[in-house]
Amino acid sequence: MHNLTQEQLADKIGVSRQTVIAIESDKYLPSLGLAFKMARLFKVKVENIFIENEN
Amino acid sequence: MGVDLVTIKNNRYTELYILDIMLTVCYIIIMNRKKYKQLRVIVAFFVAAIVALAVMRNSYLLAVTGISTGMVFMVLVRAKAKIRTDEREATVQEKAARMTYAIFAPTIGIAAFLLLLPSKGGIDVFSKGEWLFTESLGMVFAYLTLFLIAVYAISYHFFNRKFGGGGNEE
């Protein structure tokens, strides 16, 4: 949809590519600041990107 | 004398100017974190080579100069290129530091206790001859443990206050 590579996304939100990979593969939970940054970048709400998981 | 002072001053300005040019070049080259990490590896190799050379030539000054130049260079490049610590990296560092403390403090504390126990317990064998070093080593370990706990306590207190804790609760 946004046609961004992991590297480009990482540069835009100011983290490393490893962090983007870790977030995508559900191994790392980003901070609130980073979550809002991603939401702003994609012009959606935070809850549209991150789904609450009880486990 | 006056001329000499002016020459020294000019040389210093030239050195600063060269350093600034080097940093600007690095700033242009280092546009991302990946290149910064590559440069860090290159500088590490460079410093290691200088230290190896210093060891071969038995020169402490060269080793100290090489290490400090490498450190200052990387700090300046990091500041100039505005490389920030990645938050996942910071989390990993926090967890690694916590685990290091959790393992190291008890290990060295127990080692100090075990080394001091025989000599303080009145066992003559450990109070003389070739076993005498155990008491000294035990004392070093004991003070090291105390220092570690003190540093942890101070930094805990500092960060606790920084992040909103510290006795102001209603």
Backbone of each chain as ProteinMPNN parsed JSONL, in Angstrom:
{"seq_chain_A": "MHNLTQEQLADKIGVSRQTVIAIESDKYLPSLGLAFKMARLFKVKVENIFIENEN", "coords_chain_A": {"N_chain_A": [[0.833, -1.203, 0.0], [1.858, 1.263, 0.892], [4.218, 0.949, -0.287], [6.845, 0.597, 0.847], [10.12, -0.321, 1.69], [11.637, -2.448, 4.202], [13.941, -1.245, 5.094], [13.567, 1.423, 4.261], [11.307, 2.12, 5.772], [12.385, 1.821, 8.321], [14.303, 3.876, 8.301], [12.608, 6.077, 8.096], [11.172, 6.064, 10.52], [13.171, 6.165, 12.321], [14.615, 3.96, 13.398], [16.417, 0.783, 13.57], [16.764, -1.621, 10.857], [16.558, -4.157, 11.827], [14.921, -3.814, 14.017], [12.463, -3.209, 12.833], [11.987, -5.631, 11.543], [11.815, -7.271, 13.801], [9.519, -6.24, 15.017], [7.587, -6.789, 13.083], [7.668, -9.569, 13.088], [6.607, -10.094, 15.513], [8.272, -10.237, 17.728], [9.241, -8.189, 19.184], [7.917, -5.625, 21.146], [6.962, -2.448, 20.335], [7.743, 0.868, 21.698], [5.395, 3.292, 23.077], [5.787, 5.755, 21.869], [7.103, 5.112, 19.456], [5.143, 3.526, 18.285], [3.086, 5.404, 17.868], [4.414, 7.043, 16.104], [4.648, 5.388, 13.873], [1.96, 5.057, 13.31], [1.236, 7.653, 12.604], [2.792, 7.957, 10.327], [1.641, 6.099, 8.562], [-0.834, 7.132, 8.462], [-3.011, 6.178, 10.001], [-4.917, 4.807, 12.805], [-3.384, 3.87, 15.943], [-4.342, 1.466, 16.953], [-5.081, 0.209, 14.678], [-2.825, -0.756, 13.588], [-1.486, -2.187, 15.585], [-2.617, -4.965, 17.274], [-4.365, -5.803, 20.196], [-3.222, -8.359, 22.245], [-3.943, -10.883, 24.412], [-2.198, -12.852, 25.223]], "CA_chain_A": [[0.0, 0.0, 0.0], [2.758, 2.417, 0.942], [5.4, 0.558, -1.061], [8.077, 0.913, 1.579], [10.929, -1.48, 2.095], [11.915, -2.419, 5.65], [15.015, -0.262, 5.27], [12.982, 2.767, 4.144], [10.453, 2.332, 6.956], [13.29, 1.991, 9.462], [14.874, 5.223, 8.206], [11.562, 7.081, 8.341], [10.773, 6.119, 11.941], [14.384, 6.35, 13.126], [15.092, 2.745, 14.084], [17.192, -0.071, 12.672], [15.95, -2.574, 10.088], [16.33, -5.307, 12.71], [13.763, -3.494, 14.866], [11.266, -3.363, 11.99], [11.805, -7.083, 11.364], [11.376, -7.824, 15.098], [8.123, -5.827, 15.243], [6.775, -7.55, 12.128], [7.585, -10.99, 13.467], [6.011, -10.161, 16.854], [9.274, -10.563, 18.743], [9.522, -6.982, 19.964], [6.794, -4.706, 21.29], [7.548, -1.096, 20.304], [7.294, 1.818, 22.719], [4.233, 4.082, 22.649], [6.269, 6.803, 20.959], [7.362, 4.509, 18.144], [3.848, 3.085, 17.75], [2.398, 6.606, 17.361], [5.175, 7.502, 14.937], [4.254, 4.523, 12.754], [0.563, 5.361, 12.988], [1.245, 8.949, 11.898], [3.384, 7.731, 9.004], [0.68, 5.373, 7.714], [-2.095, 7.88, 8.57], [-4.062, 5.335, 10.585], [-4.856, 4.796, 14.264], [-2.425, 2.884, 16.486], [-4.99, 0.145, 17.107], [-5.192, -0.439, 13.364], [-1.547, -1.419, 13.289], [-1.196, -3.159, 16.647], [-3.82, -5.587, 17.842], [-4.132, -6.26, 21.557], [-3.206, -9.813, 22.375], [-3.897, -11.227, 25.845], [-1.024, -13.707, 25.471]], "C_chain_A": [[0.872, 1.259, 0.0], [4.053, 2.177, 0.165], [6.718, 0.976, -0.402], [8.841, -0.374, 1.863], [11.16, -1.373, 3.605], [12.963, -1.357, 5.969], [14.452, 1.162, 5.234], [12.11, 3.097, 5.353], [11.311, 2.607, 8.187], [13.895, 3.4, 9.47], [13.844, 6.294, 8.562], [11.177, 7.188, 9.815], [11.97, 6.14, 12.889], [14.804, 5.155, 13.959], [15.907, 1.914, 13.1], [16.255, -1.036, 11.926], [15.625, -3.8, 10.942], [15.098, -5.077, 13.596], [12.463, -3.67, 14.087], [10.949, -4.849, 11.811], [11.248, -7.701, 12.653], [9.926, -7.465, 15.384], [7.191, -6.649, 14.338], [6.593, -9.003, 12.562], [7.125, -11.178, 14.912], [7.003, -10.539, 17.95], [9.591, -9.38, 19.637], [8.303, -6.074, 19.959], [7.34, -3.276, 21.312], [7.024, -0.209, 21.428], [6.091, 2.591, 22.169], [4.635, 5.134, 21.618], [6.469, 6.272, 19.55], [6.064, 4.063, 17.483], [3.08, 4.269, 17.153], [3.084, 7.146, 16.111], [4.777, 6.703, 13.692], [2.823, 4.829, 12.324], [0.459, 6.662, 12.198], [1.749, 8.78, 10.468], [2.384, 7.078, 8.056], [-0.698, 6.028, 7.701], [-3.263, 6.973, 9.013], [-3.968, 5.435, 12.11], [-3.903, 3.697, 14.729], [-3.052, 1.494, 16.539], [-5.235, -0.551, 15.769], [-3.908, -1.171, 12.979], [-1.276, -2.525, 14.302], [-2.476, -3.665, 17.266], [-3.492, -6.128, 19.22], [-4.24, -7.783, 21.637], [-3.011, -10.16, 23.84], [-2.646, -12.047, 26.193], [0.265, -12.982, 25.185]], "O_chain_A": [[0.656, 2.187, -0.779], [4.868, 3.082, -0.014], [7.573, 1.615, -1.016], [8.252, -1.39, 2.234], [10.907, -0.329, 4.207], [12.878, -0.665, 6.983], [14.808, 2.001, 6.062], [12.165, 4.203, 5.891], [11.015, 3.496, 8.985], [13.986, 4.037, 10.519], [14.153, 7.28, 9.231], [10.889, 8.281, 10.303], [11.804, 6.134, 14.109], [15.286, 5.304, 15.082], [16.07, 2.293, 11.94], [15.105, -1.234, 12.32], [14.562, -4.404, 10.802], [14.34, -6.002, 13.887], [11.486, -4.209, 14.606], [9.796, -5.267, 11.915], [10.342, -8.534, 12.617], [9.18, -8.278, 15.929], [6.149, -7.136, 14.776], [5.516, -9.584, 12.423], [7.234, -12.269, 15.471], [6.617, -11.095, 18.979], [10.146, -9.546, 20.723], [7.729, -5.789, 18.908], [8.101, -2.924, 22.214], [5.993, -0.5, 22.033], [5.804, 2.556, 20.973], [3.931, 5.373, 20.638], [6.06, 6.899, 18.573], [5.898, 4.2, 16.271], [2.496, 4.16, 16.075], [2.435, 7.637, 15.187], [4.596, 7.26, 12.609], [2.512, 4.856, 11.133], [-0.311, 6.759, 11.242], [1.216, 9.371, 9.529], [2.29, 7.455, 6.888], [-1.615, 5.557, 7.028], [-4.354, 7.023, 8.446], [-3.056, 6.068, 12.641], [-3.649, 2.728, 14.014], [-2.413, 0.49, 16.224], [-5.554, -1.739, 15.724], [-3.917, -2.083, 12.152], [-0.894, -3.64, 13.945], [-3.313, -2.888, 17.724], [-2.489, -6.817, 19.41], [-5.201, -8.394, 21.17], [-2.012, -9.767, 24.443], [-2.11, -11.953, 27.297], [1.343, -13.555, 25.342]]}, "seq_chain_B": "MGVDLVTIKNNRYTELYILDIMLTVCYIIIMNRKKYKQLRVIVAFFVAAIVALAVMRNSYLLAVTGISTGMVFMVLVRAKAKIRTDEREATVQEKAARMTYAIFAPTIGIAAFLLLLPSKGGIDVFSKGEWLFTESLGMVFAYLTLFLIAVYAISYHFFNRKFGGGGNEE", "coords_chain_B": {"N_chain_B": [[59.501, 34.957, 20.322], [56.852, 35.807, 20.437], [56.156, 35.283, 17.799], [56.409, 32.527, 17.76], [54.272, 31.797, 19.436], [52.11, 32.645, 17.888], [52.452, 30.974, 15.699], [52.028, 28.466, 16.896], [49.364, 28.804, 17.638], [48.17, 29.092, 15.13], [48.746, 26.576, 14.068], [47.173, 25.016, 15.74], [44.629, 25.896, 15.0], [44.651, 24.955, 12.392], [44.763, 22.189, 12.842], [42.268, 21.811, 14.095], [40.643, 22.599, 12.003], [41.211, 20.648, 10.065], [40.233, 18.407, 11.431], [37.553, 19.096, 11.566], [36.891, 19.097, 8.839], [37.288, 16.373, 8.305], [35.265, 15.29, 9.904], [33.022, 16.411, 8.705], [33.125, 15.21, 6.202], [32.731, 12.59, 7.007], [30.145, 12.895, 7.987], [28.766, 13.39, 5.644], [29.243, 11.01, 4.293], [28.289, 9.124, 6.134], [25.223, 8.424, 6.146], [23.402, 6.784, 7.125], [22.57, 4.338, 9.725], [23.68, 1.87, 9.16], [26.007, 2.332, 7.687], [27.378, 3.72, 9.612], [27.837, 1.717, 11.468], [29.509, 0.085, 9.971], [31.712, 1.778, 9.69], [32.451, 1.89, 12.337], [33.406, -0.677, 12.761], [35.635, -0.622, 11.071], [37.178, 1.38, 12.304], [37.606, 0.103, 14.724], [39.232, -2.048, 13.924], [41.414, -0.588, 13.024], [42.271, 0.655, 15.402], [42.874, -1.648, 16.845], [45.015, -2.58, 15.334], [46.879, -0.556, 15.796], [47.226, -0.851, 18.553], [48.323, -3.429, 18.597], [50.706, -2.917, 17.254], [51.792, -1.15, 19.095], [52.192, -2.87, 21.252], [54.103, -4.568, 20.164], [56.19, -2.764, 19.84], [56.535, -2.055, 22.381], [55.376, 0.266, 23.513], [53.614, 2.243, 25.569], [52.477, 4.713, 25.325], [51.785, 4.998, 22.628], [49.767, 3.085, 22.421], [47.823, 4.087, 24.221], [47.329, 6.569, 23.004], [46.346, 5.717, 20.496], [43.985, 4.294, 21.217], [42.521, 6.296, 22.604], [42.256, 8.231, 20.567], [40.712, 6.843, 18.686], [38.367, 6.468, 20.206], [37.542, 9.135, 20.724], [37.172, 10.036, 18.106], [35.038, 8.379, 17.226], [33.035, 9.163, 18.996], [32.709, 11.858, 18.287], [31.943, 11.601, 15.597], [29.577, 10.214, 15.905], [28.067, 12.13, 17.264], [27.999, 14.199, 15.393], [26.804, 13.007, 13.147], [24.4, 12.486, 14.166], [23.541, 9.993, 15.267], [21.295, 7.975, 16.816], [20.541, 5.873, 19.653], [19.022, 2.859, 18.919], [15.752, 1.885, 19.924], [15.091, -0.801, 20.427], [17.593, -1.885, 20.599], [18.454, -0.548, 22.885], [16.748, -1.704, 24.758], [17.646, -4.34, 24.66], [20.245, -3.935, 25.597], [19.668, -3.051, 28.212], [18.484, -5.368, 29.334], [20.604, -7.163, 29.075], [22.498, -5.919, 30.727], [21.205, -6.076, 33.183], [21.085, -8.838, 33.534], [23.81, -9.428, 33.593], [24.573, -8.135, 35.963], [22.999, -9.571, 37.771], [24.181, -12.066, 37.623], [26.95, -11.632, 37.993], [27.336, -10.18, 40.467], [26.403, -11.909, 42.704], [28.149, -14.085, 42.181], [30.791, -13.086, 42.456], [30.613, -12.162, 45.044], [30.088, -14.488, 46.555], [32.424, -15.852, 45.934], [34.308, -14.195, 47.174], [33.549, -14.559, 49.851], [34.061, -17.318, 50.162], [36.813, -17.344, 49.761], [37.738, -15.812, 51.862], [36.858, -17.107, 54.09], [38.447, -19.475, 55.033], [40.897, -18.307, 56.029], [39.959, -16.423, 57.869], [38.634, -18.075, 59.481], [40.342, -19.295, 61.158], [41.942, -21.347, 60.26], [45.06, -22.591, 60.025], [46.626, -23.33, 57.822], [45.831, -21.802, 55.659], [46.634, -19.291, 56.33], [49.251, -18.749, 55.914], [52.327, -19.033, 53.986], [52.09, -20.41, 50.691], [49.363, -20.12, 50.389], [48.608, -17.731, 51.224], [47.809, -15.742, 49.525], [45.109, -16.062, 49.093], [43.576, -14.734, 50.99], [44.116, -12.02, 50.406], [43.13, -11.903, 47.805], [40.492, -12.503, 48.326], [39.767, -10.23, 49.81], [40.015, -8.27, 47.824], [38.005, -9.106, 46.043], [35.814, -8.838, 47.745], [35.705, -6.041, 48.208], [35.295, -5.273, 45.6], [32.77, -6.326, 45.133], [31.279, -4.772, 46.912], [31.679, -2.262, 45.736], [30.42, -2.643, 43.283], [27.762, -3.065, 44.101], [27.304, -0.599, 45.289], [27.533, 1.184, 43.102], [25.399, 0.271, 41.574], [23.27, 0.823, 43.32], [23.416, 3.633, 43.502], [23.021, 4.409, 40.798], [20.501, 3.307, 40.422], [18.976, 4.815, 42.216], [19.294, 7.359, 41.054], [18.094, 7.031, 38.467], [15.579, 6.261, 39.254], [14.595, 8.575, 40.443], [14.701, 10.24, 38.214], [12.771, 9.146, 36.54], [10.376, 9.693, 37.788], [9.984, 8.534, 40.339], [10.777, 8.369, 43.895], [9.964, 9.348, 46.583], [8.023, 11.438, 46.524], [5.443, 10.704, 46.577], [1.914, 10.847, 47.112]], "CA_chain_B": [[58.558, 34.295, 21.25], [55.516, 36.144, 19.952], [55.966, 34.576, 16.524], [56.183, 31.123, 18.096], [52.909, 31.648, 19.951], [51.204, 32.785, 16.748], [52.585, 29.745, 14.901], [51.338, 27.383, 17.621], [47.928, 29.074, 17.555], [47.762, 28.776, 13.763], [48.774, 25.12, 13.917], [46.001, 24.468, 16.429], [43.47, 26.174, 14.141], [44.75, 24.043, 11.247], [44.358, 20.862, 13.324], [40.817, 21.83, 14.292], [40.046, 22.717, 10.682], [41.327, 19.322, 9.438], [39.303, 17.528, 12.151], [36.204, 19.481, 11.154], [36.706, 18.597, 7.468], [37.135, 14.915, 8.407], [33.941, 14.992, 10.456], [32.017, 16.773, 7.697], [33.175, 14.13, 5.202], [32.061, 11.442, 7.626], [28.722, 13.221, 8.072], [28.21, 13.203, 4.301], [29.301, 9.575, 3.971], [27.428, 8.356, 7.041], [23.844, 8.899, 6.103], [22.535, 5.879, 7.891], [23.134, 3.569, 10.817], [24.44, 0.741, 8.642], [27.346, 2.824, 7.351], [28.024, 4.061, 10.887], [28.318, 0.454, 12.057], [30.662, -0.345, 9.161], [32.838, 2.649, 10.063], [32.849, 1.496, 13.69], [34.235, -1.887, 12.621], [36.914, -0.199, 10.467], [37.937, 2.09, 13.348], [38.024, -0.914, 15.712], [40.38, -2.745, 13.331], [42.505, 0.384, 13.003], [42.743, 0.794, 16.791], [43.5, -2.931, 17.199], [46.317, -2.625, 14.652], [47.773, 0.368, 16.513], [47.545, -1.47, 19.845], [49.25, -4.527, 18.302], [51.986, -2.278, 16.945], [52.309, -0.596, 20.36], [52.671, -4.006, 22.051], [55.363, -5.034, 19.555], [57.243, -1.767, 20.075], [56.559, -1.821, 23.827], [55.11, 1.687, 23.737], [52.313, 2.485, 26.197], [51.961, 5.991, 24.823], [51.153, 4.75, 21.33], [48.519, 2.348, 22.679], [46.859, 5.022, 24.83], [46.974, 7.556, 21.981], [45.501, 5.047, 19.499], [42.654, 3.996, 21.777], [41.783, 7.54, 22.884], [41.904, 8.873, 19.293], [39.585, 6.08, 18.138], [37.167, 6.751, 21.001], [37.125, 10.532, 20.49], [36.697, 10.104, 16.725], [33.712, 7.77, 17.125], [32.079, 10.002, 19.748], [32.444, 13.048, 17.483], [31.177, 11.195, 14.403], [28.228, 9.884, 16.371], [27.385, 13.386, 17.586], [27.831, 14.982, 14.163], [25.872, 12.327, 12.246], [23.162, 12.358, 14.946], [23.138, 8.593, 15.376], [20.671, 7.719, 18.107], [20.456, 4.455, 19.98], [17.771, 2.229, 18.56], [15.071, 1.537, 21.191], [15.204, -2.247, 20.658], [18.98, -2.059, 21.035], [18.501, -0.082, 24.276], [16.079, -2.733, 25.564], [18.569, -5.486, 24.722], [21.345, -3.531, 26.488], [19.144, -3.047, 29.588], [18.32, -6.755, 29.796], [21.943, -7.758, 29.201], [23.133, -5.324, 31.908], [20.532, -6.627, 34.364], [21.509, -10.233, 33.699], [25.225, -9.399, 33.99], [24.61, -7.794, 37.388], [22.399, -10.679, 38.529], [25.127, -13.198, 37.655], [28.283, -11.24, 38.458], [27.363, -9.764, 41.88], [26.449, -13.062, 43.618], [29.328, -14.928, 41.934], [31.994, -12.485, 43.054], [30.35, -12.08, 46.486], [30.292, -15.834, 47.117], [33.862, -16.149, 45.781], [34.991, -13.445, 48.242], [33.233, -15.24, 51.106], [34.776, -18.597, 50.21], [38.256, -17.092, 49.862], [38.05, -15.226, 53.176], [36.425, -18.014, 55.159], [39.504, -20.276, 55.686], [41.866, -17.511, 56.797], [39.272, -15.801, 59.007], [38.086, -19.146, 60.33], [41.387, -19.804, 62.048], [42.661, -22.51, 59.72], [46.441, -22.111, 59.891], [47.189, -23.622, 56.492], [45.497, -20.73, 54.722], [47.12, -18.0, 56.828], [50.691, -18.576, 55.672], [52.9, -19.729, 52.827], [51.579, -20.17, 49.337], [47.912, -19.867, 50.424], [48.392, -16.385, 51.786], [47.183, -14.868, 48.52], [43.644, -16.221, 49.076], [42.985, -13.674, 51.813], [44.207, -10.766, 49.642], [42.187, -12.016, 46.691], [39.161, -12.417, 48.919], [39.52, -8.821, 50.152], [39.8, -7.551, 46.557], [36.672, -9.501, 45.571], [34.806, -8.274, 48.652], [35.576, -4.608, 47.915], [34.719, -5.179, 44.256], [31.333, -6.58, 45.303], [30.711, -3.575, 47.542], [31.706, -1.192, 44.737], [29.381, -2.964, 42.294], [26.453, -2.822, 44.723], [27.189, 0.851, 45.495], [27.262, 1.801, 41.795], [24.026, -0.107, 41.211], [22.344, 1.55, 44.194], [23.433, 5.057, 43.117], [22.378, 4.583, 39.49], [19.078, 3.005, 40.614], [18.401, 6.0, 42.868], [19.29, 8.44, 40.063], [17.088, 6.775, 37.431], [14.276, 6.232, 39.906], [14.179, 9.985, 40.57], [14.538, 10.789, 36.854], [11.536, 8.647, 35.945], [9.183, 10.011, 38.556], [9.899, 7.95, 41.675], [11.643, 9.065, 44.838], [9.474, 9.935, 47.821], [7.049, 12.516, 46.397], [4.112, 10.119, 46.423], [0.898, 11.338, 48.052]], "C_chain_B": [[57.11, 34.505, 20.78], [55.175, 35.391, 18.678], [55.649, 33.104, 16.781], [54.757, 30.873, 18.568], [51.889, 31.701, 18.819], [51.231, 31.514, 15.899], [51.839, 28.584, 15.553], [49.833, 27.535, 17.488], [47.401, 28.693, 16.167], [47.727, 27.279, 13.518], [47.555, 24.471, 14.559], [44.752, 24.674, 15.587], [43.458, 25.221, 12.95], [44.301, 22.643, 11.647], [42.841, 20.773, 13.484], [40.081, 21.841, 12.958], [40.05, 21.361, 9.977], [40.337, 18.346, 10.076], [37.864, 17.806, 11.721], [35.891, 18.978, 9.743], [36.463, 17.084, 7.487], [35.73, 14.55, 8.891], [32.837, 15.313, 9.458], [31.944, 15.695, 6.614], [32.449, 12.898, 5.744], [30.556, 11.658, 7.681], [28.037, 13.005, 6.721], [28.15, 11.71, 3.96], [28.303, 8.794, 4.817], [26.027, 8.936, 7.017], [22.923, 7.963, 6.874], [23.326, 5.069, 8.912], [24.053, 2.45, 10.333], [25.88, 1.168, 8.353], [28.118, 3.207, 8.608], [28.611, 2.813, 11.53], [29.532, -0.069, 11.303], [31.895, 0.465, 9.538], [33.38, 2.269, 11.438], [33.759, 0.267, 13.649], [35.615, -1.516, 12.071], [37.793, 0.477, 11.525], [38.447, 1.102, 14.402], [39.246, -1.681, 15.206], [41.623, -1.863, 13.363], [43.134, 0.523, 14.396], [43.454, -0.493, 17.231], [44.886, -3.04, 16.574], [47.324, -1.735, 15.374], [48.199, -0.236, 17.854], [48.538, -2.624, 19.651], [50.655, -3.991, 18.023], [52.649, -1.748, 18.216], [52.874, -1.699, 21.249], [54.012, -4.493, 21.513], [56.517, -4.087, 19.857], [57.387, -1.418, 21.566], [56.344, -0.353, 24.183], [53.695, 1.879, 24.281], [51.649, 3.719, 25.615], [51.21, 5.802, 23.51], [49.811, 4.049, 21.511], [47.446, 3.289, 23.219], [46.386, 6.037, 23.8], [46.025, 6.94, 20.946], [44.096, 4.818, 19.991], [41.863, 5.281, 21.993], [41.387, 8.255, 21.598], [40.698, 8.169, 18.672], [38.297, 6.4, 18.865], [36.629, 8.145, 20.724], [36.528, 10.669, 19.083], [35.275, 9.547, 16.611], [32.654, 8.588, 17.866], [31.701, 11.23, 18.916], [31.608, 12.714, 16.247], [29.729, 10.903, 14.782], [27.413, 11.148, 16.654], [27.058, 14.163, 16.312], [26.781, 14.337, 13.242], [24.513, 12.077, 12.903], [22.639, 10.92, 14.945], [22.56, 8.371, 16.768], [20.612, 6.223, 18.369], [19.061, 3.957, 19.63], [17.085, 1.726, 19.825], [15.111, 0.036, 21.478], [16.606, -2.576, 21.177], [19.124, -1.671, 22.514], [17.86, -1.108, 25.205], [16.991, -3.942, 25.752], [19.705, -5.177, 25.694], [20.895, -3.555, 27.946], [19.056, -4.458, 30.148], [19.674, -7.434, 30.007], [22.643, -7.242, 30.455], [22.535, -5.911, 33.187], [20.993, -8.064, 34.628], [22.973, -10.308, 34.143], [25.348, -9.12, 35.48], [24.114, -8.96, 38.23], [23.343, -11.874, 38.62], [26.427, -12.805, 38.363], [28.327, -10.934, 39.964], [27.359, -10.961, 42.837], [27.703, -13.917, 43.446], [30.549, -14.384, 42.651], [31.839, -12.368, 44.572], [30.61, -13.426, 47.164], [31.771, -16.221, 47.04], [34.654, -15.45, 46.887], [34.791, -14.134, 49.588], [34.046, -16.528, 51.254], [36.288, -18.411, 50.359], [38.652, -16.564, 51.24], [37.773, -16.192, 54.325], [37.57, -18.816, 55.809], [40.451, -19.454, 56.549], [41.219, -16.855, 58.012], [38.741, -16.854, 59.985], [39.133, -19.801, 61.219], [42.112, -21.036, 61.542], [44.075, -22.047, 59.345], [47.025, -22.271, 58.494], [46.988, -22.443, 55.531], [46.024, -19.356, 55.151], [48.602, -17.78, 56.576], [51.101, -19.303, 54.384], [52.22, -19.383, 51.517], [50.076, -19.903, 49.279], [47.565, -18.47, 50.929], [47.631, -15.474, 50.824], [45.653, -14.952, 48.56], [42.946, -15.115, 49.87], [42.972, -12.338, 51.057], [43.2, -10.763, 48.498], [40.746, -11.891, 47.179], [38.791, -10.99, 49.269], [39.219, -8.006, 48.898], [38.391, -7.842, 46.034], [35.577, -8.87, 46.43], [34.594, -6.789, 48.374], [34.96, -4.378, 46.534], [33.203, -5.375, 44.305], [30.644, -5.351, 45.895], [30.626, -2.424, 46.551], [30.582, -1.396, 43.72], [27.996, -2.646, 42.845], [26.229, -1.32, 44.907], [26.845, 1.56, 44.184], [25.832, 1.51, 41.356], [23.018, 0.714, 42.017], [22.26, 3.032, 43.789], [22.711, 5.262, 41.778], [20.883, 4.27, 39.58], [18.358, 4.223, 41.203], [18.241, 7.145, 41.864], [18.177, 8.239, 39.03], [15.682, 6.716, 38.007], [13.724, 7.649, 40.06], [13.872, 10.579, 39.204], [13.195, 10.379, 36.257], [10.356, 8.715, 36.909], [9.048, 9.371, 39.916], [10.61, 8.831, 42.676], [10.977, 9.889, 45.903], [8.514, 11.1, 47.704], [5.612, 11.996, 46.273], [3.174, 10.667, 47.487], [0.407, 10.191, 48.935]], "O_chain_B": [[56.29, 33.589, 20.727], [54.051, 34.922, 18.5], [54.777, 32.51, 16.148], [54.112, 29.9, 18.176], [50.937, 30.921, 18.782], [50.195, 31.035, 15.44], [51.128, 27.826, 14.894], [49.111, 26.565, 17.261], [46.35, 28.066, 16.032], [46.823, 26.762, 12.861], [46.978, 23.523, 14.026], [43.919, 23.777, 15.459], [42.402, 24.735, 12.544], [43.564, 21.983, 10.915], [42.213, 19.8, 13.068], [39.048, 21.194, 12.793], [39.055, 20.958, 9.374], [39.686, 17.562, 9.385], [37.065, 16.888, 11.537], [34.79, 18.5, 9.472], [35.577, 16.572, 6.802], [35.092, 13.636, 8.368], [31.843, 14.593, 9.364], [30.862, 15.316, 6.166], [31.667, 12.255, 5.044], [29.78, 10.73, 7.453], [26.91, 12.516, 6.643], [27.16, 11.214, 3.421], [27.575, 7.935, 4.321], [25.702, 9.838, 7.79], [21.8, 8.325, 7.226], [24.556, 5.106, 8.96], [25.05, 2.115, 10.974], [26.837, 0.482, 8.713], [29.337, 3.048, 8.677], [29.72, 2.831, 12.064], [30.467, -0.597, 11.903], [32.987, -0.083, 9.688], [34.585, 2.315, 11.684], [34.74, 0.174, 14.386], [36.635, -2.024, 12.537], [38.985, 0.192, 11.634], [39.562, 1.236, 14.908], [40.182, -1.936, 15.964], [42.724, -2.315, 13.68], [44.356, 0.51, 14.547], [44.489, -0.448, 17.895], [45.821, -3.532, 17.206], [48.483, -2.111, 15.544], [49.362, -0.15, 18.247], [49.476, -2.782, 20.433], [51.653, -4.538, 18.494], [53.859, -1.863, 18.409], [53.893, -1.512, 21.915], [54.933, -4.791, 22.273], [57.648, -4.509, 20.097], [58.23, -0.61, 21.956], [57.036, 0.201, 25.038], [52.71, 1.705, 23.563], [50.432, 3.77, 25.436], [50.138, 6.373, 23.306], [48.835, 4.379, 20.836], [46.311, 3.293, 22.744], [45.195, 6.339, 23.72], [45.029, 7.554, 20.564], [43.126, 5.105, 19.289], [40.691, 5.367, 21.625], [40.3, 8.829, 21.527], [39.773, 8.822, 18.188], [37.253, 6.584, 18.238], [35.43, 8.331, 20.515], [35.509, 11.333, 18.894], [34.413, 10.158, 15.981], [31.514, 8.693, 17.414], [30.529, 11.602, 18.843], [30.684, 13.447, 15.893], [28.792, 11.288, 14.083], [26.229, 11.225, 16.327], [25.966, 14.716, 16.176], [25.97, 15.036, 12.634], [23.599, 11.533, 12.283], [21.469, 10.664, 14.663], [23.247, 8.555, 17.773], [20.629, 5.411, 17.443], [18.056, 4.563, 20.001], [17.751, 1.195, 20.714], [15.159, -0.366, 22.641], [16.784, -3.416, 22.058], [19.803, -2.345, 23.288], [18.359, -1.356, 26.303], [17.097, -4.495, 26.846], [20.09, -6.018, 26.506], [21.631, -4.015, 28.819], [19.485, -4.725, 31.27], [19.873, -8.172, 30.972], [23.298, -8.004, 31.165], [23.251, -6.205, 34.144], [21.254, -8.456, 35.766], [23.333, -11.147, 34.969], [26.121, -9.773, 36.182], [24.705, -9.304, 39.254], [23.303, -12.617, 39.601], [26.935, -13.536, 39.212], [29.243, -11.374, 40.659], [28.226, -11.035, 43.708], [28.259, -14.417, 44.424], [31.251, -15.108, 43.356], [32.824, -12.463, 45.305], [31.262, -13.495, 48.205], [32.306, -16.84, 47.959], [35.564, -16.04, 47.471], [35.732, -14.279, 50.369], [34.631, -16.801, 52.302], [36.96, -19.217, 51.002], [39.752, -16.829, 51.726], [38.381, -16.101, 55.392], [37.658, -18.838, 57.037], [40.775, -19.849, 57.669], [41.847, -16.74, 59.064], [38.443, -16.563, 61.143], [38.838, -20.751, 61.944], [42.819, -21.699, 62.3], [44.25, -21.214, 58.456], [47.821, -21.447, 58.044], [47.852, -22.134, 54.71], [45.879, -18.376, 54.421], [49.157, -16.754, 56.97], [50.334, -20.064, 53.794], [51.833, -18.242, 51.267], [49.563, -19.501, 48.234], [46.399, -18.092, 51.042], [46.912, -14.564, 51.238], [44.971, -14.028, 48.116], [41.883, -14.626, 49.487], [41.972, -11.619, 51.057], [42.514, -9.771, 48.25], [39.903, -11.265, 46.537], [37.653, -10.57, 49.06], [38.313, -7.173, 48.882], [37.672, -6.928, 45.63], [34.549, -8.427, 45.918], [33.457, -6.321, 48.31], [34.209, -3.426, 46.322], [32.452, -4.686, 43.616], [29.574, -4.943, 45.444], [29.634, -1.695, 46.519], [29.886, -0.453, 43.345], [27.164, -2.044, 42.165], [25.12, -0.821, 44.712], [25.976, 2.431, 44.154], [25.14, 2.384, 40.834], [22.042, 1.23, 41.473], [21.174, 3.609, 43.74], [21.894, 6.172, 41.64], [20.08, 4.898, 38.889], [17.28, 4.607, 40.749], [17.207, 7.811, 41.819], [17.41, 9.16, 38.751], [14.712, 7.074, 37.339], [12.538, 7.892, 39.837], [12.908, 11.328, 39.046], [12.556, 11.163, 35.555], [9.446, 7.888, 36.847], [8.067, 9.642, 40.608], [11.01, 9.944, 42.335], [11.374, 11.033, 46.124], [8.206, 11.718, 48.724], [4.694, 12.735, 45.917], [3.582, 10.92, 48.62], [-0.45, 10.397, 49.794]]}, "name": "protein", "num_of_chains": 2, "seq": "MHNLTQEQLADKIGVSRQTVIAIESDKYLPSLGLAFKMARLFKVKVENIFIENENMGVDLVTIKNNRYTELYILDIMLTVCYIIIMNRKKYKQLRVIVAFFVAAIVALAVMRNSYLLAVTGISTGMVFMVLVRAKAKIRTDEREATVQEKAARMTYAIFAPTIGIAAFLLLLPSKGGIDVFSKGEWLFTESLGMVFAYLTLFLIAVYAISYHFFNRKFGGGGNEE"}
